[in-house]
Amino acid sequence: MAVLTKLRTLPKPPYKVELFVDGMLWETVPFDTIGELRLTEGMQLSEPMRLEIRHFVSVFEAKELAMRLLAQRERSAGEIRQRLQQKKLGECVDEVIQSLEKMDYLNDERFARLFTRDKINLNHWGPQRIRSELYGKSVAKDVIERVLKAAFEKEDQQVTIEALIEKKLKGQTAITDKERQRVWNFLIRRGFSTSDIAIVLGKVERE
């Protein structure tokens, strides 16, 4: 059976340890691996133990990446999954995501609430645009609908639409067909319903 003949700690952060098996460099692992798996020089390394070491390293690196991403901003589980898969860490992605959810570092409902709040207040998006974006981030449909219902039940979307139209037209009183279509398309892209847009545009045109 193979023997772990030497552990050599690398001098610069992030601190890692080189594992030598039968005198040959076999793997470079995070420092935490040594304590967690109780690795010592002279111990025998069975094939299952080698697989356990490699799995531990994959999970550790995936969790480290996920935590760095979450330190930048709140993210959905789907976003984290995608980034881990891009880094070829997909084999342990389910385990990592479940662990982060259990520790409440990942919470799709919280993410959806914060995302929705920012898009309403900062970008003046309507529900359809927000819904589409959250779907794209793999947030569950029931979570999206619950968050949107709570966010928009006290929001007067027609007031927001009217403010956006006024800003877009810059005080114009007469609207040409071309300008009307341009404003219509702009509001559709923002995620407002055609019925609300039609009501507000009709009101603006009558004034």
N, C-alpha and C positions, 0 to 999 in steps of 0.2 A: 504493500500500500504506500502511496505517496506520503512524503513527510514535509511538513512546513519547517524548512531549515533556517529561515531568517526573516525577521521583520525589520524593515528600514524606514524610519520616519523621514519624510522629505522636509527640508528646513524652512520653506516659504509657504505662507498661506495661499489658498486654503490647504491646511495641513492634511497630507495624505500619507499612506503607508504602503510601501512596496512589499509584496508577499513573494518570497522565494520558495519554490517547491523543488525538492531534490537538487538544490543548488542553482536552479534557474529561475529568473524572474517570471512569475506566472500572472500576477494581477496587481494593479494599483487601486487601493480602496480608500474611502473616507476614513479618517481617524476613528470615528465612532464605531466602525465595524469591529475593531479589535476588542473593545469592551463588551459590546452587545453580544458578540458570538464567542467571546472568551477564547480568542485565538492566542496561542503561545508557541514559541519556538520549540520544535521537537515533537509537536503533536502530529498524529496521523490524520491525513485528509482523505476521507472516502469520497467517492463520486457524489453521493447525496450531499455531503458537506460542502463540496465545491459548488454545487448548484445552489445551495442555501446562501453561500457567500455572494454569489453573483446576483441572486434575487434580492438580497438585502441591499446591495450596492445600487441596483436599478430603482428600488423603492426609495432609497435615501436620496438619490439624485433627482428623481421625479418630484419628490416632496419639496426638496430645496428649490427647484425651479418654480413649482407652484407657489411657494411662499414668497418668492421674489416678485412674481407677477401680482400676487394679491397685495403685496406691500405698496405697489404702485397705485392700484385702484381696485374697487370691488369688481369681481368678475363672475360670470355664470359658470356652472359646472361644465357646460358645453364648450366654453372658451378655453378652460383649463385642459379639458380632454383633447381639444384640437392641437393646442401648443405642445402637449406631451407627446402626441402621436407624431407631430412634425419633427421632434427631437429623437425619434425612434425609441421612445419609452412606453410604447403602447401596451406592452405585455403586462405591465403592472398598473395601468391607468385606473382600472375599476377599484383596486385595493386602495390606491392613493386618494381618489375622490371620496370614497366611503369614509376614509380616515379623516379627511379635511371637513367633511360634512358633520361627522360625529363631534369634532372639536369646534364646530360652528365657524370655521374659517370660510367655508363655502356655504352659502344659503341662497338658493335661487329666488325665493320670494323677497328676501331683503334686497338682493341685487335688482330685481325687477322694480321694486318700489323706488329705489334711489335713481335708477335709470329713468323711470317715468317722470319723477319729480324734476330732474334736471332738464329733460327734453321739453317739458311743459314750461318751466320757468325761464330757461336760458335760450332754447331754440324755438319755442312757440309751435311745437309740433302738435298735430291732432292725434286722436286715438289710433287711426288706421296706420299711420306711419310708425308709431311706437309699437303697435302690435306686430307689424312686419319685421321690425328690427329685433324684437325679442324672440320671435320665431327663429330668425336667423342665428340667434345665439343659443338655440336649443333649449329655451325655457319652455316648460310644459304648458299646454294650452289652458288648463284649468287655473294655473298660477297667473298667467297673463290676463285672463278675463277677470279674475278676482281683483287683481291690482288695478286694472284699467277702470273697473266699475267704481272702486273706492276713490281713485284719483280724479275721475271726471264727474262724479255725481254732484259736486258743488262748483264745477267749472262751467261758465257760460261760454261755450265755444263760439257762439255768434259774436260775442263781444271781442274775442281774440281775432276772429276773422276780419271784423270791421277795422280793427286797429292795423292789421297787416295790409289790408286794402289801402287804407289811408296812407300808410308809409310807402307802399308800392307806387301809388298814383301821385304822391307828393302834392296833394291839394288840388288836383285837376277836378273840374266839375263835369265836363263832358267826357264820355268814354267811347272810344271808337270800338268797332267790332274786333279789331286786331288787339287792342289793349285789353278788352274784356277777355279774350281767349288766353292772352298771356297771363293775366291775373288768375283766371280759372285754373290753368295748368299749374301755376305756382302753388295755389292753395291745395290742389289735389296732391302734389308732391309733398306738401307739409302734412298730409294725412287727415284732412277734414272731409266730411261726407259731402256728397254732391247736393243733398237737400239743404244743408246749412249754408253751403256756398251760394246756391241759387237764391235763397231767401235774402242773404246779406247783400249780394250784388244787386238784386232787384231793388232793395231799399236804397242803396247808394245811388243807383241810376235815377230814382224818382226824386231824390233830394235836389 
